[in-house]
Amino acid sequence: MPPEQDFLKKVLTVIEKRLGEERFNVTELSREISMSRTQLHRRLQALQQPSASALLRASRLRRGEMLLQKTGLSVTEVAYRCGFRSAAYFAQCFREDFGVTPSQFRDGAKSDLGKRIP
């Protein structure tokens, strides 16, 4: 595996491991991979990747999407399990990325399931 891929895999692994921690942020990420925030930003930019904060947010939203689909947790509980400090901010970010609120997404996922079952 090329060094660039190893680096990106390491970053994503650290993000995945600490995703549910509310206090986990870019500073913590850079510390965990032994790199300054500036170095991390430059390295991701060189690999044509989103910023570290965008990667972290996208990972949290993907986890939220999965939890909304596969669990009966409330939107608030999903938000906290994904590391968001506020359910309202989670809902705002979710709507920006998916075009629907978390509740609408869950309702749509349930109705799609019903359509698939004969």
DSSP file (Angstrom, degrees, kcal/mol; ACC not computed):
  #  RESIDUE AA STRUCTURE BP1 BP2  ACC     N-H-->O    O-->H-N    N-H-->O    O-->H-N    TCO  KAPPA ALPHA  PHI   PSI    X-CA   Y-CA   Z-CA
    1    1 A M              0   0    0      0, 0.0     5,-0.1     0, 0.0     0, 0.0   0.000 360.0 360.0 360.0 132.0    0.0    0.0    0.0
    2    2 A P     >  -     0   0    0      0, 0.0     4,-2.1     0, 0.0     3,-0.4  -0.239 360.0-113.0 -61.7 152.9    1.4    3.4   -0.9
    3    3 A P  H  > S+     0   0    0      0, 0.0     4,-2.5     0, 0.0     5,-0.2   0.834 116.7  57.8 -57.9 -33.4    2.4    5.7    2.0
    4    4 A E  H  > S+     0   0    0      1,-0.2     4,-2.4     2,-0.2     5,-0.2   0.916 107.8  46.3 -63.3 -42.1   -0.4    8.2    1.1
    5    5 A Q  H  > S+     0   0    0     -3,-0.4     4,-2.6     2,-0.2    -1,-0.2   0.881 111.0  52.6 -67.6 -38.3   -3.0    5.4    1.5
    6    6 A D  H  X S+     0   0    0     -4,-2.1     4,-2.3     2,-0.2    -2,-0.2   0.923 110.4  48.6 -60.9 -44.3   -1.4    4.3    4.8
    7    7 A F  H  X S+     0   0    0     -4,-2.5     4,-2.4     2,-0.2    -2,-0.2   0.944 113.1  45.9 -61.3 -49.4   -1.6    7.8    6.1
    8    8 A L  H  X S+     0   0    0     -4,-2.4     4,-2.5     1,-0.2     5,-0.2   0.894 112.3  51.4 -63.4 -40.1   -5.2    8.3    5.0
    9    9 A K  H  X S+     0   0    0     -4,-2.6     4,-2.3     2,-0.2    -1,-0.2   0.899 109.6  50.7 -63.0 -40.3   -6.1    4.9    6.5
   10   10 A K  H  X S+     0   0    0     -4,-2.3     4,-2.3     2,-0.2    -2,-0.2   0.925 110.9  48.3 -63.3 -44.8   -4.5    5.8    9.8
   11   11 A V  H  X S+     0   0    0     -4,-2.4     4,-2.3     1,-0.2    -2,-0.2   0.937 114.0  45.9 -60.6 -47.8   -6.4    9.1    9.9
   12   12 A L  H  X S+     0   0    0     -4,-2.5     4,-2.5     1,-0.2    -1,-0.2   0.847 111.0  53.3 -67.3 -33.7   -9.7    7.4    9.2
   13   13 A T  H  X S+     0   0    0     -4,-2.3     4,-2.3     2,-0.2    -1,-0.2   0.916 110.0  47.2 -66.0 -43.7   -9.0    4.6   11.7
   14   14 A V  H  X S+     0   0    0     -4,-2.3     4,-1.8     2,-0.2    -2,-0.2   0.921 112.8  49.6 -63.6 -43.6   -8.3    7.2   14.5
   15   15 A I  H  X S+     0   0    0     -4,-2.3     4,-0.6     1,-0.2    -2,-0.2   0.943 112.4  47.4 -60.1 -47.7  -11.5    9.1   13.6
   16   16 A E  H >< S+     0   0    0     -4,-2.5     3,-0.6     1,-0.2     4,-0.3   0.887 110.8  52.0 -61.6 -40.1  -13.5    5.9   13.6
   17   17 A K  H 3< S+     0   0    0     -4,-2.3    -1,-0.2     1,-0.2     3,-0.2   0.852 121.8  29.8 -65.9 -35.9  -12.1    4.7   17.0
   18   18 A R  H >< S+     0   0    0     -4,-1.8     3,-1.7    -3,-0.2    -1,-0.2   0.215  84.3 115.9-111.3  14.1  -12.8    8.0   18.8
   19   19 A L  T << S+     0   0    0     -4,-0.6    -1,-0.2    -3,-0.6    -2,-0.1   0.827  72.3  53.6 -56.3 -40.3  -15.9    9.1   16.9
   20   20 A G  T 3  S+     0   0    0     -4,-0.3     2,-0.6    -3,-0.2    63,-0.4   0.541  82.8 104.9 -77.3  -5.6  -18.4    9.0   19.8
   21   21 A E    X   -     0   0    0     -3,-1.7     3,-1.3     1,-0.2    60,-0.0  -0.664  60.9-153.7 -82.0 119.3  -16.2   11.2   22.0
   22   22 A E  T 3  S+     0   0    0     -2,-0.6    -1,-0.2     1,-0.3    63,-0.1   0.857  93.8  49.8 -59.4 -37.7  -17.8   14.6   22.2
   23   23 A R  T 3  S+     0   0    0     61,-0.1     2,-0.4    -3,-0.1    -1,-0.3   0.503  81.5 113.5 -83.8  -3.6  -14.4   16.3   22.9
   24   24 A F    <   +     0   0    0     -3,-1.3     2,-0.2    -6,-0.2    -9,-0.0  -0.564  42.3 149.3 -72.1 124.9  -12.6   14.6   20.0
   25   25 A N     >  -     0   0    0     -2,-0.4     4,-2.5     1,-0.0     5,-0.2  -0.737  62.6 -75.4-142.5-171.8  -11.7   17.3   17.5
   26   26 A V  H  > S+     0   0    0     -2,-0.2     4,-2.9     1,-0.2     5,-0.2   0.860 126.9  55.2 -63.6 -36.6   -9.0   18.1   14.9
   27   27 A T  H  > S+     0   0    0      2,-0.2     4,-2.1     1,-0.2    -1,-0.2   0.932 110.7  45.1 -62.1 -45.0   -6.5   19.1   17.6
   28   28 A E  H  > S+     0   0    0      2,-0.2     4,-2.5    -5,-0.2    -2,-0.2   0.895 112.7  52.3 -64.5 -40.4   -6.9   15.7   19.3
   29   29 A L  H  X S+     0   0    0     -4,-2.5     4,-1.8     2,-0.2    -2,-0.2   0.940 110.1  47.0 -60.7 -48.3   -6.7   13.9   15.9
   30   30 A S  H  <>S+     0   0    0     -4,-2.9     5,-2.7     1,-0.2    -1,-0.2   0.889 112.8  50.0 -64.0 -37.8   -3.5   15.7   15.0
   31   31 A R  H ><5S+     0   0    0     -4,-2.1     3,-1.2    -5,-0.2    -1,-0.2   0.911 108.3  53.5 -64.4 -42.0   -2.0   14.8   18.4
   32   32 A E  H 3<5S+     0   0    0     -4,-2.5    -1,-0.2     1,-0.3    -2,-0.2   0.819 113.2  41.8 -65.8 -31.8   -3.1   11.2   18.0
   33   33 A I  T 3<5S-     0   0    0     -4,-1.8    -1,-0.3     2,-0.2    -2,-0.2   0.275 114.9-116.5 -99.2  12.4   -1.3   10.8   14.7
   34   34 A S  T < 5S+     0   0    0     -3,-1.2     2,-0.3     1,-0.2    -3,-0.2   0.936  75.3 114.9  57.3  54.8    1.7   12.8   15.9
   35   35 A M      < -     0   0    0     -5,-2.7    -1,-0.2    -6,-0.1    -2,-0.2  -0.993  67.6-108.3-150.5 145.7    1.4   15.7   13.5
   36   36 A S     >  -     0   0    0     -2,-0.3     4,-2.7     1,-0.1     5,-0.2  -0.335  34.0-112.4 -71.0 160.7    0.6   19.4   13.9
   37   37 A R  H  > S+     0   0    0      1,-0.2     4,-2.6     2,-0.2     5,-0.2   0.903 119.4  51.2 -58.7 -41.0   -2.8   20.7   12.7
   38   38 A T  H  > S+     0   0    0      2,-0.2     4,-2.6     1,-0.2    -1,-0.2   0.925 110.4  47.6 -64.3 -45.1   -1.1   22.6    9.9
   39   39 A Q  H  > S+     0   0    0      2,-0.2     4,-2.7     1,-0.2     5,-0.2   0.919 112.0  50.8 -61.2 -43.5    0.9   19.5    8.8
   40   40 A L  H  X S+     0   0    0     -4,-2.7     4,-2.5     1,-0.2     5,-0.2   0.930 110.9  48.5 -59.8 -46.4   -2.3   17.4    8.9
   41   41 A H  H  X S+     0   0    0     -4,-2.6     4,-2.5     1,-0.2    -2,-0.2   0.930 113.4  46.7 -60.3 -46.8   -4.2   20.0    6.8
   42   42 A R  H  X S+     0   0    0     -4,-2.6     4,-2.4     1,-0.2    -1,-0.2   0.894 112.1  50.4 -63.6 -40.1   -1.4   20.2    4.2
   43   43 A R  H  X S+     0   0    0     -4,-2.7     4,-1.3     2,-0.2    -1,-0.2   0.914 112.9  45.3 -67.3 -42.3   -1.1   16.5    4.0
   44   44 A L  H  <>S+     0   0    0     -4,-2.5     5,-2.8    -5,-0.2    -1,-0.2   0.896 112.6  51.8 -66.1 -39.3   -4.8   16.0    3.4
   45   45 A Q  H ><5S+     0   0    0     -4,-2.5     3,-1.6    -5,-0.2    -2,-0.2   0.898 106.4  53.7 -63.5 -40.3   -4.9   18.8    1.0
   46   46 A A  H 3<5S+     0   0    0     -4,-2.4    -1,-0.2     1,-0.3    -2,-0.2   0.814 108.6  50.0 -64.0 -29.8   -2.0   17.2   -1.0
   47   47 A L  T 3<5S-     0   0    0     -4,-1.3    -1,-0.3    -5,-0.2    -2,-0.2   0.332 117.1-117.0 -89.1   6.8   -4.0   14.0   -1.2
   48   48 A Q  T < 5 +     0   0    0     -3,-1.6    -3,-0.2     1,-0.2    -2,-0.1   0.883  68.2 142.2  56.6  42.7   -7.0   16.1   -2.4
   49   49 A Q      < -     0   0    0     -5,-2.8    -1,-0.2     1,-0.1     3,-0.1  -0.707  57.3 -96.0-105.0 159.6   -9.0   15.1    0.6
   50   50 A P        -     0   0    0      0, 0.0    -1,-0.1     0, 0.0    -3,-0.1  -0.208  57.4 -78.1 -64.7 168.3  -11.4   17.3    2.6
   51   51 A S     >  -     0   0    0      1,-0.1     4,-2.4    -6,-0.0     5,-0.2  -0.165  43.7-106.5 -62.0 163.5  -10.2   19.1    5.6
   52   52 A A  H  > S+     0   0    0      1,-0.2     4,-2.5     2,-0.2     5,-0.2   0.895 122.3  51.2 -61.1 -40.6   -9.8   17.2    8.9
   53   53 A S  H  > S+     0   0    0      1,-0.2     4,-2.5     2,-0.2    -1,-0.2   0.888 110.0  49.6 -65.9 -36.9  -12.8   18.8   10.4
   54   54 A A  H  > S+     0   0    0      2,-0.2     4,-2.6     1,-0.2    -2,-0.2   0.888 111.0  49.9 -67.6 -38.8  -14.9   18.0    7.2
   55   55 A L  H  X S+     0   0    0     -4,-2.4     4,-2.3     2,-0.2    -2,-0.2   0.918 112.2  47.9 -63.1 -43.2  -13.7   14.3    7.5
   56   56 A L  H  X S+     0   0    0     -4,-2.5     4,-2.2     2,-0.2    -2,-0.2   0.930 113.7  46.3 -63.8 -46.4  -14.6   14.2   11.1
   57   57 A R  H  X S+     0   0    0     -4,-2.5     4,-2.5     1,-0.2    -2,-0.2   0.923 112.7  49.8 -63.2 -44.7  -18.1   15.7   10.5
   58   58 A A  H  X S+     0   0    0     -4,-2.6     4,-2.4     1,-0.2    -1,-0.2   0.890 110.6  50.4 -62.7 -39.3  -18.7   13.4    7.6
   59   59 A S  H  X S+     0   0    0     -4,-2.3     4,-2.2     2,-0.2    -1,-0.2   0.909 110.9  48.9 -65.0 -41.4  -17.7   10.4    9.6
   60   60 A R  H  X S+     0   0    0     -4,-2.2     4,-2.4     1,-0.2    -2,-0.2   0.904 112.2  48.4 -64.5 -41.0  -20.0   11.4   12.4
   61   61 A L  H  X S+     0   0    0     -4,-2.5     4,-2.6     2,-0.2    -2,-0.2   0.885 109.5  52.1 -68.6 -37.7  -22.9   12.0   10.0
   62   62 A R  H  X S+     0   0    0     -4,-2.4     4,-2.2     2,-0.2    -1,-0.2   0.910 110.8  48.3 -62.9 -41.5  -22.4    8.6    8.4
   63   63 A R  H  X S+     0   0    0     -4,-2.2     4,-2.6     2,-0.2    -2,-0.2   0.917 111.5  50.7 -63.5 -41.9  -22.4    6.9   11.8
   64   64 A G  H  X S+     0   0    0     -4,-2.4     4,-2.5     2,-0.2    -2,-0.2   0.905 108.4  52.0 -61.3 -41.8  -25.6    8.9   12.6
   65   65 A E  H  X S+     0   0    0     -4,-2.6     4,-1.8     1,-0.2    -1,-0.2   0.930 111.4  47.0 -58.7 -46.6  -27.2    7.7    9.3
   66   66 A M  H  X S+     0   0    0     -4,-2.2     4,-2.5     1,-0.2    -2,-0.2   0.915 112.5  48.9 -63.7 -44.2  -26.4    4.1   10.1
   67   67 A L  H  X S+     0   0    0     -4,-2.6     4,-1.8     1,-0.2     6,-0.3   0.879 109.8  52.0 -65.4 -37.3  -27.7    4.4   13.7
   68   68 A L  H  < S+     0   0    0     -4,-2.5    -1,-0.2    -5,-0.2    -2,-0.2   0.874 115.0  42.9 -65.1 -36.2  -30.9    6.0   12.4
   69   69 A Q  H  < S+     0   0    0     -4,-1.8    -2,-0.2    -5,-0.2    -1,-0.2   0.883 124.3  31.8 -75.3 -39.8  -31.5    3.2   10.0
   70   70 A K  H  < S+     0   0    0     -4,-2.5     2,-0.3    -5,-0.2    -2,-0.2   0.516 113.7  50.2-105.4  -6.4  -30.6    0.2   12.2
   71   71 A T     <  -     0   0    0     -4,-1.8     0, 0.0    -5,-0.2     0, 0.0  -0.817  67.3-131.4-128.4 168.7  -31.6    1.2   15.7
   72   72 A G        +     0   0    0     -2,-0.3    -4,-0.1     2,-0.0    -5,-0.0   0.134  60.6 136.9-101.6  18.1  -34.6    2.6   17.5
   73   73 A L        -     0   0    0     -6,-0.3    -2,-0.1     1,-0.1     2,-0.0  -0.274  59.9-106.4 -64.5 150.4  -32.6    5.3   19.3
   74   74 A S     >  -     0   0    0      1,-0.1     4,-2.5     4,-0.0     5,-0.2  -0.320  29.7-109.5 -69.8 161.3  -34.0    8.8   19.5
   75   75 A V  H  > S+     0   0    0      1,-0.2     4,-2.5     2,-0.2     5,-0.1   0.886 121.0  53.3 -59.9 -39.1  -32.4   11.5   17.3
   76   76 A T  H  > S+     0   0    0      2,-0.2     4,-2.2     1,-0.2    -1,-0.2   0.928 109.1  47.5 -62.5 -45.5  -31.0   13.0   20.5
   77   77 A E  H  > S+     0   0    0      1,-0.2     4,-2.3     2,-0.2    -2,-0.2   0.897 111.6  51.0 -64.1 -40.3  -29.3    9.8   21.5
   78   78 A V  H  X S+     0   0    0     -4,-2.5     4,-1.4     2,-0.2    -1,-0.2   0.928 108.5  52.7 -60.9 -44.8  -28.0    9.2   18.0
   79   79 A A  H  <>S+     0   0    0     -4,-2.5     5,-2.4     1,-0.2     3,-0.4   0.929 112.0  44.3 -57.6 -47.4  -26.5   12.7   18.0
   80   80 A Y  H ><5S+     0   0    0     -4,-2.2     3,-1.2     1,-0.2    -1,-0.2   0.867 110.5  54.2 -68.7 -36.1  -24.7   12.1   21.3
   81   81 A R  H 3<5S+     0   0    0     -4,-2.3    -1,-0.2     1,-0.3    -2,-0.2   0.743 106.9  53.2 -69.2 -21.3  -23.4    8.7   20.3
   82   82 A C  T 3<5S-     0   0    0     -4,-1.4    -1,-0.3    -3,-0.4    -2,-0.2   0.433 123.8-103.4 -92.3   0.0  -21.9   10.3   17.2
   83   83 A G  T < 5S+     0   0    0     -3,-1.2     2,-0.3   -63,-0.4    -3,-0.2   0.557  71.8 143.1  93.0   8.0  -20.0   12.9   19.2
   84   84 A F      < -     0   0    0     -5,-2.4    -1,-0.3    -6,-0.2   -62,-0.1  -0.624  44.3-148.8 -80.4 141.9  -22.2   15.9   18.6
   85   85 A R  S    S+     0   0    0     -2,-0.3     2,-0.4     1,-0.2    -1,-0.1   0.680  82.4  35.3 -81.1 -19.0  -22.6   18.2   21.6
   86   86 A S     >  -     0   0    0      1,-0.1     4,-2.0    -7,-0.1    -1,-0.2  -0.999  63.6-146.6-141.3 135.1  -26.1   19.2   20.6
   87   87 A A  H  > S+     0   0    0     -2,-0.4     4,-2.6     1,-0.2     5,-0.2   0.847 104.4  56.7 -66.7 -33.1  -29.0   17.4   18.9
   88   88 A A  H  > S+     0   0    0      2,-0.2     4,-2.2     1,-0.2    -1,-0.2   0.905 107.7  46.5 -65.8 -40.9  -30.0   20.6   17.2
   89   89 A Y  H  > S+     0   0    0      2,-0.2     4,-2.8     1,-0.2     5,-0.2   0.896 111.3  52.5 -68.8 -38.4  -26.6   21.0   15.6
   90   90 A F  H  X S+     0   0    0     -4,-2.0     4,-2.9     1,-0.2    -2,-0.2   0.942 110.6  47.7 -58.0 -47.9  -26.7   17.3   14.6
   91   91 A A  H  X S+     0   0    0     -4,-2.6     4,-2.5     2,-0.2    -2,-0.2   0.889 111.8  50.4 -62.1 -40.0  -30.0   17.9   12.9
   92   92 A Q  H  X S+     0   0    0     -4,-2.2     4,-2.1     2,-0.2    -2,-0.2   0.943 114.3  43.2 -63.2 -48.6  -28.8   21.0   11.1
   93   93 A C  H  X S+     0   0    0     -4,-2.8     4,-2.1     2,-0.2     5,-0.2   0.904 113.4  52.4 -63.7 -41.8  -25.7   19.2    9.8
   94   94 A F  H  X S+     0   0    0     -4,-2.9     4,-3.2    -5,-0.2     5,-0.4   0.924 109.9  48.3 -61.0 -45.1  -27.7   16.2    8.8
   95   95 A R  H  X S+     0   0    0     -4,-2.5     4,-2.0     1,-0.2    -1,-0.2   0.889 109.5  53.1 -64.5 -38.8  -30.2   18.3    6.9
   96   96 A E  H  < S+     0   0    0     -4,-2.1    -1,-0.2     1,-0.2    -2,-0.2   0.898 118.7  35.5 -61.9 -40.3  -27.4   20.1    5.1
   97   97 A D  H  < S+     0   0    0     -4,-2.1    -2,-0.2    -5,-0.1    -1,-0.2   0.878 131.1  27.1 -83.2 -38.9  -25.8   16.8    4.0
   98   98 A F  H  < S-     0   0    0     -4,-3.2    -3,-0.2     2,-0.3    -2,-0.2   0.588  94.7-126.1-104.6 -12.9  -28.9   14.6    3.3
   99   99 A G  S  < S+     0   0    0     -4,-2.0     2,-0.3    -5,-0.4    -4,-0.2   0.472  83.5  71.8  82.1   0.5  -31.5   17.2    2.5
  100  100 A V  S    S-     0   0    0     -6,-0.4    -2,-0.3    -9,-0.1    -1,-0.2  -0.950  87.5 -99.8-140.5 160.3  -33.9   15.9    5.2
  101  101 A T     >  -     0   0    0     -2,-0.3     4,-2.6     1,-0.1     5,-0.2  -0.364  40.1-107.0 -73.7 162.2  -34.1   16.0    8.9
  102  102 A P  H  > S+     0   0    0      0, 0.0     4,-2.6     0, 0.0     5,-0.2   0.891 121.8  51.2 -57.1 -39.3  -33.0   13.0   10.9
  103  103 A S  H  > S+     0   0    0      2,-0.2     4,-2.6     1,-0.2     5,-0.2   0.918 110.6  47.4 -65.0 -43.3  -36.6   12.2   11.7
  104  104 A Q  H  > S+     0   0    0      2,-0.2     4,-2.5     1,-0.2    -1,-0.2   0.896 111.6  52.1 -63.7 -39.2  -37.7   12.4    8.1
  105  105 A F  H  X S+     0   0    0     -4,-2.6     4,-2.5     2,-0.2    -2,-0.2   0.941 110.6  47.1 -61.0 -47.8  -34.8   10.2    7.1
  106  106 A R  H  X S+     0   0    0     -4,-2.6     4,-2.3     1,-0.2    -2,-0.2   0.919 112.6  49.3 -61.4 -43.8  -35.8    7.6    9.7
  107  107 A D  H  X S+     0   0    0     -4,-2.6     4,-2.2     1,-0.2    -1,-0.2   0.887 112.1  49.0 -63.2 -38.5  -39.4    7.7    8.5
  108  108 A G  H  X S+     0   0    0     -4,-2.5     4,-2.2     2,-0.2    -1,-0.2   0.885 109.7  51.4 -66.8 -39.0  -38.3    7.4    4.9
  109  109 A A  H  X S+     0   0    0     -4,-2.5     4,-1.9     2,-0.2    -2,-0.2   0.891 110.8  49.0 -65.2 -39.1  -36.0    4.4    5.8
  110  110 A K  H  X S+     0   0    0     -4,-2.3     4,-1.9     2,-0.2    -2,-0.2   0.916 112.0  47.5 -66.5 -42.5  -38.9    2.7    7.5
  111  111 A S  H  X S+     0   0    0     -4,-2.2     4,-1.5     1,-0.2    -2,-0.2   0.857 110.0  53.2 -69.5 -32.7  -41.3    3.3    4.6
  112  112 A D  H  X S+     0   0    0     -4,-2.2     4,-1.3     2,-0.2    -1,-0.2   0.888 107.1  52.6 -65.7 -38.2  -38.6    2.0    2.2
  113  113 A L  H  X S+     0   0    0     -4,-1.9     4,-1.2     1,-0.2     3,-0.4   0.915 107.1  52.2 -62.1 -42.7  -38.3   -1.2    4.2
  114  114 A G  H  < S+     0   0    0     -4,-1.9    -1,-0.2     1,-0.2    -2,-0.2   0.846 107.1  52.8 -63.0 -34.1  -42.1   -1.7    4.0
  115  115 A K  H  < S+     0   0    0     -4,-1.5    -1,-0.2     1,-0.2    -2,-0.2   0.802 106.6  53.3 -71.3 -29.1  -42.0   -1.4    0.3
  116  116 A R  H  < S+     0   0    0     -4,-1.3    -1,-0.2    -3,-0.4    -2,-0.2   0.740  91.6  82.8 -79.1 -23.4  -39.3   -4.0    0.0
  117  117 A I     <        0   0    0     -4,-1.2    -4,-0.0    -3,-0.2     0, 0.0  -0.721 360.0 360.0 -87.1 122.5  -41.2   -6.7    2.0
  118  118 A P              0   0    0      0, 0.0    -1,-0.1     0, 0.0    -4,-0.1   0.494 360.0 360.0 -71.0 360.0  -43.7   -8.5   -0.2
